[in-house]
Amino acid sequence: MDNSSGVGVLDKAALVLSALESGPATLAGLVAATGLARPTAHRLAVALEHHRMVARDMQGRFILGPRLSELAAAAGEDRLLATAGPVLTHLRDVTGESAQLYRRQGDMRICVAAAERLSGLRDTVPVGSTLPMKAGSAAQILMAWEEPERLHRGLQGARFTATALSGVRRRGWAQSIGEREPGVASVSAPVRGPSNRVVASVSVSGPIERLTRHPGRMHAQAVIDAAARLSEGLRRSG
């Protein structure tokens, strides 16, 4: 092997994954594409399947597995955080309100980056805070574009409805007024990865007295612009 790392089993596993990059393959197809002996190709494909790096399609052919998407998403998160600081700072400066970036993790959402107001009452959510997916404009954004089954499950016990999420998808932004915390309003928009999947929500939040009961009228465009900048950063580095 020209590109040998010196660790034979890893080199062979890499050959299998590279062969599947072009699409589904039968065992015979893997053997032809990799040049590996049939028992070796089978053993490696099954081992990679155990680690979810390889899966099977409806015809039983080998395909790239879901673990690779998860790893790619984690790498994307690193890129997202690298660009988040200046974008959130600009959003805070434009709106005069605290700005946050949230990612979904299971049934919760985590604040992964934030820019606090420089003076007065600080309404930001500390980085690392875990909040529920049942209330708040960021939760609406992270839920709105989910698969139907996950969306249906997520709406159970939520402070928002399927109709509300339909409106979020149509507008491209969400707002909440006292939904997660009394007296607090927020506006959020989706950050999309290279595949156009929603990977995060960018938000501004503050007291209803400042944001009013129609916070989207004040800040939706600024939040959408910030989300677009973050999405563009992910596309460029994707």
N, C-alpha and C positions, 0 to 999 in steps of 0.2 A: 504494500500500500504506500503510495507516494506521500500521503498526508498522515503518516503514522505518528501517533503520540508516544508510542512505546508501551502503551497499555492496551494490549490486543483486544480484550473483551469490550472495552469502551469504543475503540475504533470500529469494531464490528456493529455495535449497537448504533453508533452514529451513522453507519452505512444504511442500516434498516430505516432509521428515521428520515434520512435524506431521500431514500427511495420512495417513502410514503408522502413526501412533500408534493409530488406531482399527482397524487390521487390514490384511491383505494387499490389494493393489490392482493391477489391470491398468494398462497405460499409459493406456488410455481413462479409467479410474477416477482416476488421478493428474491427468490434464488437467481432468476435471470438478471435482475437489476443490480444485485449486490455482488454476485459471483461467489457467494457463500455456499457451503455444502447445505443440502436440504435440512438435515437434522439440526445444524447450527442455526440456520435462519429461523427454523421453527422454535427452537429453544429460546433464542433471543427475543423473538416477537412475543412469545407467551410471557416471558419474564417482564418485558416492557409493558405488556397488558396488565400484569399484576400491579405495576406502579402507576397505571393509568396514563402512561405516555403513549400507549398504543391502545386502540379499541377495535371493535368489529362493527361493520355496517349490517344492514338487514340481510345481505347475501352471504354474510360470514367472512367477507374480505377484511383484511387489516387496513386500518385508517389511523391517522394521528389522533391521540387521545386527549381528553379534557384537561389533564394535568398541564399540558403545554400551554393552553390558553390561560390557566391560572398563573403560571410562571410569567407569561408575557404581560398579564395584567399587573403583576407585582413590579415588573420592570417599568411598566408605564407609570405606576404610582411614583416611582423615584423620579422620573422625568417630570411628572406633574408637579411634585413638590419643588423641584429645582426652579420652575418658572412661576410658582404660585406667589412667592413673596412680593415681587414688584407689582404684579397684577392686583393683588389684594390691597396693597398700599395705595395704589392709584384709585381703586374703587372706593376706599375709605375717604381719600382726599376729595374725590368728586362728589360723593354723597354726604359727607360729614358724619357717616355712621360706621359702626363696627362692621367689618367684613369677615366672612368665614368660608372655608372650603370643607365640605363633608364628603365622606365615602361611605358606602354601605358595607357592613360586615354582619352577615347573617340577618337577624331580626333587629339589628341596631344600626345606628349611623355614628360615625366617629368624626370629630372635628380634627382634621389633619393639618390645618394651617389657619392662621387668623391675623388680622390687623386691627388693633384696638383704636378707639378714638383717642386723640391726643389730650383732650381736656374734658372736664365735666364728668357726668355719669358714664361709666364704662359698661357697655351692655354686651361685650363680646363673650363668647363661650371659650373657656380655656382650651388650648390645644391638647388633645388626648381625651377630651370629654366624650363620654358615650351617651347618646340620647336615643329615645325610642323612635321607631319608624311609624308610629301611629298618629303623630301630630307634628305640625310645623311645615312651612313651605319647602324646606330642603327635603323632608321626608316625602312630600308630594312629588317632587321632581325625581327622586331616586326610585319611586314606586311607579310613576305614570307610564313608563315605557317597558315595564317588566312583561315577561311571558304571561298569557292570560291566567294560567293556573296559579302562578306565584302571586299575581296581582289579586286574584280572588281571595287567596289565603291572607294576604297582607291587609286587605280591607276589613277583615273581621276585627271589630273592636277599635277601628280607626276613627279619628275625629273628622275625617273627610270621606267623601263618597266616590263611587265610580263615575258619577256625572261630573263631579268636580275635577277628577283626573282627566276626563275627556276634554274639559275646558283647558286644562293645563297643556295637554298635547296640542290642542288647536292654537293656543296663544304662544306657546314656547316659553312660558314663565309661570311661576306660582306665587301666591301671596297668602299670608296668614295673619289674622288679627286676634291675639289672645288665645290662639289654638293650643300652643304648647305651654305657655306661661302667661298668666293674666297680666294685662298691661303692656305686653310686648308684641310688636308687629315685625314682619319680615317679608322679604322678596327674594326669590331664588330662580336660577336658570340652570339648564343642564350643560355639563362639560362632556364632550364626546371624544372617544378615542378614534384611532385611525379607521376602525371598522364601522364607525358612526354609532357605536353602542354608547349609552350614557354611562360614564365611569365615575362621575362626581357631580356635586351640586355646589355652585358658588352663591353666596347669600350676603345680604346686608340685614341687620336687625337693630332695633332700637325701640324706645317707648312709643306707644300709640300717640302720645301728645305731639311728638315730632313727626312721626311717619304718617299720622292721620289714619282714618279707617279705610283709606284707599291707597296703601303704600305703593302699589304697582304703578299708579299714575305718576308718582314722584320719581321712582327709582328703577322701574323695570328695564328701561333702555340701557342704563348704566350697567346693570347686572348682566343683561344679555351681552353687551359689548365685552365685559370682563370674561364671561364664559367663552365667547368666541375667540378671544386672545389665548386662553388656556387650551382650547381645542386645537387651535392652529399650531401652538407649540408642540402638542402631542403628535400632530400629523407630520410636522417637519422632522421630528426625531424618531418617528415610527419606522 
